[in-house]
Amino acid sequence: MVLYRRNRVMGGTYFFTVTLQNRKSSVLVDWVDDLRECVRSVLREKPFHIDAWVVLPEHLHTVWTLPPVDDNYSNRWKLIKGRFTRRLVKAGLPINKNERGEYDLWQGRFWEHTIYDETDYAHHIDYIHYNPVKHGWVKRVSDWPYSTFHQYVEKGIYPADWGNTYSEPSNDYGEP
């Protein structure tokens, strides 16, 4: 068994990439309202702050800040992924099971990066919001509906045309 080492910081801020098994799937955007409801249900039980989020067809990126006395992001992901999968199965979406009898919707692990300073935070937030353009889903960041980018514009953090001339940093932020 592989031992995964995760950096755990009480009240830490983390960047995540979470991916479906099928990288050609569009289930995350096709069922985005169900995904949102699963996230909301976990937020009610195990609070955390969503700093930024983007949902693409087969993967998502987010930055979370955990409460001051909490470092358990893994359990939150387990709950979100499990609830979303069960909702899809209940709705009749055909999802194969693996040799262990587990549904094969999600990749088993996720990418986690502990945010270490304000510059790192800003780079990851920008990366999240620019990601639909990076993957060719839209030409302008503002055209992608499944992103906190729109909230950032409403708050005056980004101008509405942000990303039209954005140059992505060279770091891959956990994504090939």
Rosetta silent file (secondary structure, phi, psi, omega in degrees, C-alpha in Angstrom):
SEQUENCE: MVLYRRNRVMGGTYFFTVTLQNRKSSVLVDWVDDLRECVRSVLREKPFHIDAWVVLPEHLHTVWTLPPVDDNYSNRWKLIKGRFTRRLVKAGLPINKNERGEYDLWQGRFWEHTIYDETDYAHHIDYIHYNPVKHGWVKRVSDWPYSTFHQYVEKGIYPADWGNTYSEPSNDYGEP
SCORE:     score description
SCORE:     0.000 S_00000001
   1 L     0.000  135.957 -179.793    0.000    0.000    0.000 S_00000001
   2 L   -79.773  134.053  175.859    1.284    3.428   -0.916 S_00000001
   3 L   -95.382  113.836  178.741    1.651    5.888    1.950 S_00000001
   4 L   -91.783  127.937  177.744    0.519    9.315    0.800 S_00000001
   5 L   -98.367  123.552  178.625    2.001   12.190    2.718 S_00000001
   6 L  -114.925  141.383  175.065   -0.224   15.171    3.001 S_00000001
   7 L   -83.746  122.453 -178.338    0.768   18.489    4.484 S_00000001
   8 L  -118.226  123.683 -179.772   -1.701   19.291    7.211 S_00000001
   9 L  -129.452  121.526  177.323   -1.919   22.762    8.708 S_00000001
  10 L   -57.463  127.368 -179.442   -4.615   23.692   11.192 S_00000001
  11 L    69.207   17.404 -176.278   -6.656   26.447    9.578 S_00000001
  12 L   -71.044  162.968  174.313   -4.563   26.103    6.430 S_00000001
  13 E  -112.065  130.382 -171.942   -5.371   27.299    2.951 S_00000001
  14 E  -131.962  144.968  169.794   -5.079   24.673    0.236 S_00000001
  15 E  -100.877  137.010  178.906   -5.289   24.406   -3.535 S_00000001
  16 E  -129.711  146.080  164.809   -6.861   21.199   -4.890 S_00000001
  17 E  -121.118  124.752  179.761   -7.244   19.498   -8.232 S_00000001
  18 E  -125.679  131.631 -167.828   -9.872   16.745   -8.228 S_00000001
  19 E  -130.338  145.943  172.564  -10.384   14.678  -11.354 S_00000001
  20 E   -77.082  156.736  174.802  -12.783   12.138  -12.783 S_00000001
  21 L   -60.348  -46.492 -177.400  -11.480    8.749  -13.937 S_00000001
  22 L   -88.650  103.573 -177.746  -12.772    9.403  -17.438 S_00000001
  23 L   -73.065   -1.215  175.751  -10.937   12.496  -18.681 S_00000001
  24 L  -104.119    2.155 -178.183  -13.371   12.689  -21.636 S_00000001
  25 L   -74.795  157.852  172.553  -16.438   12.915  -19.413 S_00000001
  26 L  -123.154   19.385 -172.082  -18.576   16.024  -19.004 S_00000001
  27 H   -61.379  -32.435 -177.531  -20.410   14.800  -15.917 S_00000001
  28 H   -66.565  -39.426  177.423  -19.215   17.617  -13.627 S_00000001
  29 H   -84.145  -30.288  177.349  -20.782   20.366  -15.727 S_00000001
  30 H   -64.950  -31.965 -177.040  -23.733   18.200  -16.823 S_00000001
  31 L  -119.568   32.672 -173.403  -24.598   17.622  -13.159 S_00000001
  32 H   -61.374  -33.989  178.894  -23.134   20.826  -11.698 S_00000001
  33 H   -65.920  -36.420  176.423  -26.233   21.636   -9.627 S_00000001
  34 H   -68.105  -40.584  176.394  -25.965   18.244   -7.923 S_00000001
  35 H   -60.231  -45.646  178.929  -22.261   18.823   -7.305 S_00000001
  36 H   -59.081  -42.459 -179.725  -23.059   22.211   -5.766 S_00000001
  37 H   -65.366  -38.398  176.979  -25.666   20.659   -3.485 S_00000001
  38 H   -63.586  -42.357  177.734  -23.199   18.008   -2.330 S_00000001
  39 H   -63.252  -45.438  179.040  -20.633   20.695   -1.538 S_00000001
  40 H   -59.597  -40.040 -179.277  -23.245   22.746    0.346 S_00000001
  41 H   -65.371  -38.366  177.416  -24.261   19.712    2.412 S_00000001
  42 H   -70.219  -39.104  176.914  -20.646   19.073    3.425 S_00000001
  43 H   -57.646  -37.432  179.368  -20.148   22.773    4.189 S_00000001
  44 H   -67.221  -36.331 -176.990  -23.064   22.599    6.639 S_00000001
  45 H   -86.080  -40.235 -175.761  -21.575   19.605    8.446 S_00000001
  46 L  -133.449   79.927 -171.986  -17.879   20.369    8.220 S_00000001
  47 L   -56.139  148.476  172.169  -17.479   24.100    7.540 S_00000001
  48 L  -161.823  165.989  179.585  -14.685   25.539    5.440 S_00000001
  49 E  -106.174  129.910  174.362  -14.318   28.617    3.274 S_00000001
  50 E   -90.314  109.496 -179.493  -14.273   28.351   -0.506 S_00000001
  51 E   -79.459  -37.929  178.796  -11.828   31.023   -1.633 S_00000001
  52 E  -160.327  155.675 -177.788  -12.120   30.164   -5.346 S_00000001
  53 E  -158.865  142.066  168.250  -13.542   27.378   -7.479 S_00000001
  54 E  -139.925  134.814  176.498  -13.831   26.339  -11.103 S_00000001
  55 E  -112.303  122.567  174.750  -15.678   23.277  -12.376 S_00000001
  56 L  -108.999  173.437 -175.221  -14.691   21.921  -15.785 S_00000001
  57 L   -54.462  -40.672 -173.802  -16.258   18.925  -17.518 S_00000001
  58 L  -125.486    3.382  174.079  -13.914   16.305  -16.035 S_00000001
  59 E  -156.219  167.742  177.723  -11.970   18.042  -13.279 S_00000001
  60 E  -141.679  158.379  174.875  -12.156   20.924  -10.858 S_00000001
  61 E  -129.218  144.808  177.492   -9.821   23.259   -9.024 S_00000001
  62 E  -154.937  156.778  168.992  -10.489   25.017   -5.785 S_00000001
  63 E  -119.672  126.371  177.726   -8.831   26.878   -2.936 S_00000001
  64 E  -118.810  148.700  167.258  -10.212   26.230    0.532 S_00000001
  65 E  -118.274  125.380 -178.190   -9.399   27.708    3.914 S_00000001
  66 L   -87.662  160.762  176.476  -10.173   25.429    6.840 S_00000001
  67 L   -61.273  158.098 -174.020  -11.312   26.525   10.305 S_00000001
  68 L   -55.595  -29.506 -176.807   -8.517   27.414   12.778 S_00000001
  69 L  -110.204   30.653 -174.569   -8.632   24.084   14.642 S_00000001
  70 L  -139.260  137.996  174.935   -9.122   21.801   11.634 S_00000001
  71 L  -133.264   14.234 -171.814   -6.797   20.238    9.060 S_00000001
  72 L   -96.219   75.019  175.739   -9.002   17.438    7.702 S_00000001
  73 H   -77.728  -28.108 -177.936   -9.631   18.295    4.075 S_00000001
  74 H   -60.647  -41.802  179.451   -9.412   14.626    3.022 S_00000001
  75 H   -64.954  -37.434  177.948  -12.607   13.723    4.842 S_00000001
  76 H   -62.770  -43.555  178.095  -14.426   16.618    3.191 S_00000001
  77 H   -64.626  -38.877  177.645  -13.341   15.402   -0.250 S_00000001
  78 H   -59.715  -44.515  179.672  -14.407   11.866    0.614 S_00000001
  79 H   -65.778  -46.165 -179.425  -17.859   13.132    1.577 S_00000001
  80 H   -61.513  -49.927 -177.762  -18.264   15.371   -1.496 S_00000001
  81 H   -63.136  -43.109 -179.995  -17.104   12.696   -3.921 S_00000001
  82 H   -64.831  -45.535 -179.714  -19.215    9.987   -2.274 S_00000001
  83 H   -64.686  -41.393  179.118  -22.383   12.057   -2.119 S_00000001
  84 H   -63.969  -45.118  179.002  -22.043   13.200   -5.708 S_00000001
  85 H   -59.942  -47.072  179.779  -21.477    9.650   -6.905 S_00000001
  86 H   -61.715  -37.563  177.010  -24.484    8.351   -4.981 S_00000001
  87 H   -62.527  -42.261 -179.714  -26.691   11.106   -6.420 S_00000001
  88 H   -67.335  -41.131  178.331  -25.673   10.162   -9.957 S_00000001
  89 H   -63.131  -45.393  179.308  -26.251    6.457   -9.326 S_00000001
  90 H   -61.388  -33.499  179.110  -29.665    7.206   -7.791 S_00000001
  91 L   -77.507   -6.582  176.908  -30.500    9.323  -10.880 S_00000001
  92 L    95.392    8.164  178.214  -29.712    6.314  -13.074 S_00000001
  93 L   -69.497  127.096 -178.799  -26.386    7.410  -14.538 S_00000001
  94 L   -74.143  115.241  178.635  -24.473    4.248  -15.476 S_00000001
  95 L  -125.199  122.213 -179.852  -21.239    4.207  -13.480 S_00000001
  96 L   -68.530  156.020  172.970  -19.017    1.132  -13.573 S_00000001
  97 E  -106.718  149.403  177.861  -17.610   -0.461  -10.466 S_00000001
  98 L   -86.204 -175.564 -177.130  -13.969   -1.444  -10.112 S_00000001
  99 L   -63.703  -19.232  177.679  -12.600   -4.810   -8.951 S_00000001
 100 L   -92.466    2.141  179.210  -13.116   -3.782   -5.307 S_00000001
 101 L    83.554   11.782  179.242  -16.791   -3.019   -5.929 S_00000001
 102 L   -94.992  146.005  176.647  -16.305    0.754   -5.713 S_00000001
 103 E   -64.472  140.822 -174.304  -17.814    3.139   -8.222 S_00000001
 104 L  -100.942   40.158 -179.177  -15.243    4.297  -10.766 S_00000001
 105 L   -78.532  -50.638 -173.639  -16.348    7.902  -11.189 S_00000001
 106 E   -99.848  152.313  164.971  -13.461    9.753   -9.529 S_00000001
 107 L   -64.716  146.921 -173.154   -9.736    9.257   -9.580 S_00000001
 108 L   -63.870  -29.691 -176.997   -8.826    7.752   -6.227 S_00000001
 109 L  -117.900 -175.897  175.527   -6.658   10.609   -5.048 S_00000001
 110 L  -145.610  159.936  176.804   -6.470   14.346   -5.505 S_00000001
 111 E   -90.346  132.032  178.605   -3.732   16.919   -5.858 S_00000001
 112 E  -129.250  139.163  175.602   -3.231   19.130   -2.820 S_00000001
 113 E  -136.985  127.740  176.782   -0.916   22.093   -2.377 S_00000001
 114 E   -80.671  124.608  178.005   -0.613   24.105    0.822 S_00000001
 115 L   -71.468  128.790 -173.050   -0.717   27.823    0.078 S_00000001
 116 L  -108.998  -15.555  175.341    2.358   29.366    1.694 S_00000001
 117 L  -162.913  179.781 -176.423    2.030   33.130    1.160 S_00000001
 118 H   -65.814  -35.115  178.745   -0.046   35.860   -0.482 S_00000001
 119 H   -67.040  -44.389  176.952    1.781   35.616   -3.810 S_00000001
 120 H   -60.162  -42.802  177.995    1.226   31.854   -3.952 S_00000001
 121 H   -59.462  -50.670 -178.295   -2.432   32.430   -3.068 S_00000001
 122 H   -61.258  -41.949  179.261   -2.886   35.015   -5.826 S_00000001
 123 H   -61.995  -42.412 -178.825   -1.196   32.792   -8.431 S_00000001
 124 H   -70.096  -37.552  177.016   -3.446   29.852   -7.570 S_00000001
 125 H   -63.743  -45.634  177.429   -6.608   31.977   -7.625 S_00000001
 126 H   -60.468  -44.280  179.433   -5.618   33.335  -11.039 S_00000001
 127 H   -57.790  -45.605  178.856   -4.799   29.828  -12.251 S_00000001
 128 H   -57.339  -50.387 -174.461   -8.229   28.583  -11.167 S_00000001
 129 H   -70.831  -28.324  179.989  -10.059   31.364  -12.941 S_00000001
 130 H   -84.589  -13.398 -171.723   -7.985   31.117  -16.119 S_00000001
 131 H   -55.689  -38.831  177.391   -8.277   27.324  -16.351 S_00000001
 132 H   -62.379  -32.025  175.868  -11.291   27.169  -18.737 S_00000001
 133 H   -72.422  -44.464  179.206   -9.321   29.264  -21.232 S_00000001
 134 H   -53.064  -41.160 -176.853   -6.193   27.137  -20.722 S_00000001
 135 L   -89.298    1.710  174.981   -8.168   24.019  -21.652 S_00000001
 136 L    79.957   16.488  179.030   -9.867   25.667  -24.622 S_00000001
 137 L   -76.114  -31.048  177.804  -13.421   25.610  -23.285 S_00000001
 138 L  -144.650  164.197  176.612  -13.814   29.358  -23.802 S_00000001
 139 L   -91.843  -26.084 -179.373  -11.803   32.213  -25.279 S_00000001
 140 L  -125.608  139.553  179.528  -12.515   34.620  -22.393 S_00000001
 141 H   -53.825  -40.494 -176.393  -12.564   33.847  -18.663 S_00000001
 142 H   -65.169  -14.564 -178.860  -15.858   35.712  -18.314 S_00000001
 143 H   -84.905  -11.553 -178.277  -17.584   33.246  -20.670 S_00000001
 144 L   -89.810  119.513 -173.467  -17.189   30.236  -18.348 S_00000001
 145 L   -79.782  -18.961 -171.334  -20.241   29.966  -16.061 S_00000001
 146 L  -100.976   60.470 -172.521  -18.922   27.461  -13.485 S_00000001
 147 E  -151.980  147.863  173.859  -16.401   29.655  -11.739 S_00000001
 148 L   -75.826   -1.760  177.757  -16.075   32.014   -8.804 S_00000001
 149 H   -50.565  -42.607 -176.766  -14.551   34.463  -11.282 S_00000001
 150 H   -63.637  -35.058  175.557  -17.956   36.152  -11.565 S_00000001
 151 H   -68.760  -37.266  177.842  -18.076   36.717   -7.797 S_00000001
 152 H   -64.607  -37.441  176.598  -14.593   38.227   -7.927 S_00000001
 153 H   -65.855  -46.586  179.540  -15.782   40.655  -10.612 S_00000001
 154 H   -57.991  -35.286 -179.626  -18.852   41.592   -8.534 S_00000001
 155 L   -82.529   -5.556  179.864  -16.575   42.309   -5.550 S_00000001
 156 L    81.756   13.545 -179.843  -14.269   44.460   -7.687 S_00000001
 157 L   -77.510  -40.166  175.638  -11.287   42.129   -7.319 S_00000001
 158 L  -117.873  147.606  166.847  -11.030   41.501  -11.070 S_00000001
 159 L   -74.580  156.432 -176.765  -12.183   43.700  -13.931 S_00000001
 160 L   -59.066  -27.187 -179.178  -14.808   42.010  -16.127 S_00000001
 161 L   -96.606   13.826  179.681  -12.273   41.595  -18.949 S_00000001
 162 L   -56.352  142.409  177.805   -9.604   40.026  -16.708 S_00000001
 163 L    94.939  -16.219  179.802   -7.798   37.180  -18.392 S_00000001
 164 L   -65.957  -27.103  177.836   -8.075   38.536  -21.902 S_00000001
 165 L  -124.512   14.955 -177.807   -4.381   39.440  -21.729 S_00000001
 166 L   -66.188  137.650  175.009   -3.408   37.198  -18.796 S_00000001
 167 L  -113.011  112.854 -175.283   -0.142   35.321  -19.123 S_00000001
 168 L   -63.682  137.055  175.892   -0.260   32.113  -17.148 S_00000001
 169 L   -60.941  159.403 -176.239    2.655   31.492  -14.745 S_00000001
 170 L   -73.735  -18.976  179.201    5.025   28.688  -15.732 S_00000001
 171 L   -65.402  139.887 -178.008    4.119   26.505  -12.709 S_00000001
 172 L   -87.002   -8.138  175.776    1.736   23.676  -13.651 S_00000001
 173 L    51.312   38.098  173.663   -0.116   23.775  -10.290 S_00000001
 174 L    82.808   17.924 -177.823   -0.573   20.020  -10.195 S_00000001
 175 L  -134.458  133.521 -179.339   -1.969   19.549  -13.656 S_00000001
 176 L   -69.029    0.000    0.000   -0.259   18.071  -16.724 S_00000001
